[in-house]
Amino acid sequence: MNRRTLLKSATLAAAMAAVSTSQTSLGATRSPKRIIVIGAGIAGLAAASQLAGRGHQVTVLEARTRLGGRLWTSQAWADAPVDLGASWIHEMDGNPLTALAEEAGARLITTSYDSVIDYDVNGRPLSAARAARLATLKDEYQWAIDQGQRHSIDRSLRNTIESELDWASLSNADQELLAFITNSTAEQEYAGSRNDLSTYWFDSLGGYDGDDAVFAEGYQTLINFLARGLNIQLGQTVSAIDSSTSTVKVTTNSGTFSADRVIVSVPLGVLKKGTIRFTPALPSKKTTAINKLGMGHFNKCYLRFPTQFWPQQDWLEYIPPQSQHGQWSQWLNLGRLTGQPVLLGFNAGDFGRQIEAWSDAQIVASAMARLRLIFGQQIPDPVSVQITRWSQDPFSYGAYSFNKLGAKPAMRDDLAAPIGNRLFFAGEATHKNMFATVHGALLSGRRAATQAQA
Ligand SMILES: Cc1cc2nc3c(=O)[nH]c(=O)nc-3n(C[C@H](O)[C@H](O)[C@H](O)COP(=O)(O)OP(=O)(O)OC[C@H]3O[C@@H](n4cnc5c(N)ncnc54)[C@H](O)[C@@H]3O)c2cc1C
């Protein structure tokens, strides 16, 4: 996911960092409570570790047989651990993940969006003239968004770009570049389709400053660190939460658990599916938020080759013809990061969703057709692949949340709002300004823990 168009909010970042520091310095509680945290992703683990640290009796119930949720480091290649969920700490300066990674003793490697080669529709590096046109159109694209954000009604990002820039009057060559800009800066970042992203709110994301970094040994390092000493029960799929009496009852596939308070940190996609029954039913503000916020599609395809045949830049980008919108347009070179000949292809939005229905062989054939167009027919087939399908995952049903046409940022506060003093909500989708990120999820978990211990 590429954080290239972030709206920075240093003040907010500083305030959040201050909140998290003060939380961790609080002493033990005088009235310990039984608290269940549903979900062992980073939000749930952050909440559980804060609460356990204050002396509460905390149980984490996790449906999967592993920790981390959308943080998932695969060890399938022993010499090159790869992250199938999130990879990056985005903007490390002031980001609470940076301090946590340091505490965990994690080794971080920075990547740079300036280290990039762009390939044109025909597979050749962009000519100087086309690169200059791309730069001009990036400005026009931004101008169109500014217009759209002042327009009297909200429209999809695609509608805004096409109507503000008088699409029919543009050459096919310019349309290709604009579609590529929309894909690489909006769809690949926010995971929503250009047909669904709200022009008003798609980029209402706060951030920090500085470089982006990946974990040399994978994000798992952080998860294992946060999970130390916690009582976590794996393989517990929650199907019902009853908070109609003073003791909250949580039903799973293997029994019923009771607690004074419950923190729900399951992904928005799971709430949308309605696989957890709430008694009493969730308030209408919360169900409206669940229905209206979008859950995006974003998938990774790791290809491991016998040798490296591509240049050593961090990023390789390809401008597809319009009939292949968003297809294999972004690649990360893991040669420098892992020391192994591995390429990672990203697909987001509509194409990211479509290919989930394909077999691995079909996905690899499609990826290889693209790479052969760029690097020639002689390049070898991959020796091994790892492919994600986050939107089919029954404990995620999507990659991460986005602001969909019809949604408003305030709906994230509705999603986060506690119910009575018994039910609390965490997870990336509940963070108004830092949704879709690992740090947003972490901060949401700390916020829910603070609410639950009050
Ligand atoms: C492919 C991909 C790439 C990404 N890249 C980045 C990146 O580079 N940087 C970044 O900042 N962010 C990135 N993100 C987003 C980031 O991964 C998420 O925002 C963050 O990990 C979400 O954490 P969470 O705790 O809110 O949710 P989750 O990690 O999804 O945790 C929720 C937990 O609830 C569990 N659960 C679900 N249903 C039930 C149930 N019924 N009963 C019990 N447990 C249940 C799940 O199994 C899961 O463990 C990426 C996401 C994806 C998918």
The ligand as an ORCA input file, in Angstrom:
! r2SCAN-3c Opt
* xyz 0 1
  C      -2.623     -7.113      1.964
  C      -2.610     -6.023      3.002
  C      -1.582     -5.104      3.027
  C      -1.568     -4.084      3.982
  N      -0.497     -3.246      4.026
  C      -0.383     -2.357      5.040
  C       0.834     -1.673      5.249
  O       1.816     -1.902      4.544
  N       0.876     -0.785      6.282
  C      -0.193     -0.530      7.090
  O      -0.086      0.327      7.980
  N      -1.339     -1.228      6.941
  C      -1.451     -2.149      5.957
  N      -2.563     -2.934      5.860
  C      -3.670     -2.726      6.819
  C      -3.360     -3.389      8.188
  O      -2.919     -4.708      7.979
  C      -4.618     -3.404      9.041
  O      -5.150     -2.096      9.144
  C      -4.356     -3.895     10.477
  O      -3.504     -5.012     10.520
  C      -5.716     -4.248     11.094
  O      -5.551     -4.696     12.422
  P      -6.857     -5.029     13.295
  O      -6.376     -5.507     14.599
  O      -7.787     -3.878     13.225
  O      -7.608     -6.188     12.493
  P      -7.155     -7.705     12.257
  O      -5.675     -7.790     12.156
  O      -7.929     -8.205     11.109
  O      -7.579     -8.424     13.606
  C      -8.888     -8.849     13.845
  C      -8.843    -10.262     14.390
  O     -10.189    -10.709     14.642
  C     -10.255    -12.086     14.316
  N     -11.635    -12.476     14.087
  C     -12.419    -12.205     13.018
  N     -13.655    -12.726     13.186
  C     -13.646    -13.349     14.403
  C     -14.620    -14.073     15.137
  N     -15.871    -14.272     14.682
  N     -14.277    -14.597     16.348
  C     -13.012    -14.399     16.846
  N     -12.053    -13.723     16.178
  C     -12.370    -13.194     14.972
  C      -9.399    -12.187     13.068
  O      -9.000    -13.509     12.800
  C      -8.229    -11.269     13.407
  O      -7.171    -11.969     14.013
  C      -2.604     -3.974      4.922
  C      -3.639     -4.910      4.914
  C      -3.640     -5.930      3.971
  C      -4.747     -6.959      3.986
*
